[in-house]
Amino acid sequence: MCESVTLREKIGMKHKRPGNKKPLYESIAGDNLYRKTGQWNKLTQEIDRENDRYRKMIVNPETGEIIRQCDEPLSEHIGRGSDKPKSTERDV
């Protein structure tokens, strides 16, 4: 009988200041599961509110293919994540 274990890791940090609701800087790096396909990818993401910057890169670790890359002003980063348009369909 042969068994194997695969370890995954992801680390994140937030820089907060008293009086500010949202962190001034957030960073995430590591393994990330894309639930739709069940594929594990490498994720690097930075949200820098002080310098108005958003960066995100998702890479397939097996092929090195860049699945998504985004580097733009945070003020222009709209329509994704919690800012996605809400569904207009309702259950009857």
N, C-alpha and C positions, 0 to 999 in steps of 0.2 A: 504494500500500500504506500502510495506516495502522495503527499499533500504539499501545497505551496501557499505562501502568504505574500501578498504584495502590499507594501507600505506606500501610502500617499501622504503628502504634506502640503499645507498651505499656511501662510503666516500673514497677519494683517496688523496694521498699526493706525492709530488716530492721534492727531495733535490737536488738543482742545485748549481753549482759553475760557476763563470764567466770564460769564456775560454773553457768550456766543452760543447760540443753540446748536449750530452745525459745526463739526470739526473744521479747522483751518486747512488741514491736510490729512488725506487718507491714502493708504497704500495697501495693496494685496498682491501677493506673489505665491505661486505654487501650483499644485495640481487641482484641476477643476473638472467636475463631471458635467457633460452636456446631456441633460436628461432625455431629450428627444431621441438621441442616437445611442445613448449609453457609452459614449466615447470619452475617455480621459484626455484632457489637453493641458498644456501649460498656460497659465494666466499671469499677466502682469498688468496691474491697473493702478493709476495714480489720479487722485482728485485734489487739485491744489487751488483752493478758493482764494487764497491771498494773491496769487499770480494769475487767476482766471485761466487755468489750464486743466484739460482732461486728456489722459493718455490711457489707451488700453490695447493690449496685444494678446491674441490667442493663437497658439502654435500647436500643431499636431506633433507630439514628441517622436513619433515613429518615422515620419517623413520629413519633418522640418518645415512643412507647408504652413504659411501664415494664413490662418482661417479668417481672422478679423484684425484690422489695425486701424486705430483711430488716434489722432493727435490734433486737437482743436481747442479753441477757447471754450472754457466751461460754459460761458454765457450763450454759446451757439449750440451746445449739446442738448438738443431737445428731441422729444418723440421716442425716447428709449427708457428702459427701466420703469420707474414709477411714473414717468411722464408719458407713457404709452397711451394712445387714445383708448378710452373705455369702450367696451363692446356695447352696441345699441340693441342687441337682441335680448329679449326678456323671456323667461320661462312662463308658459301659459298654464 
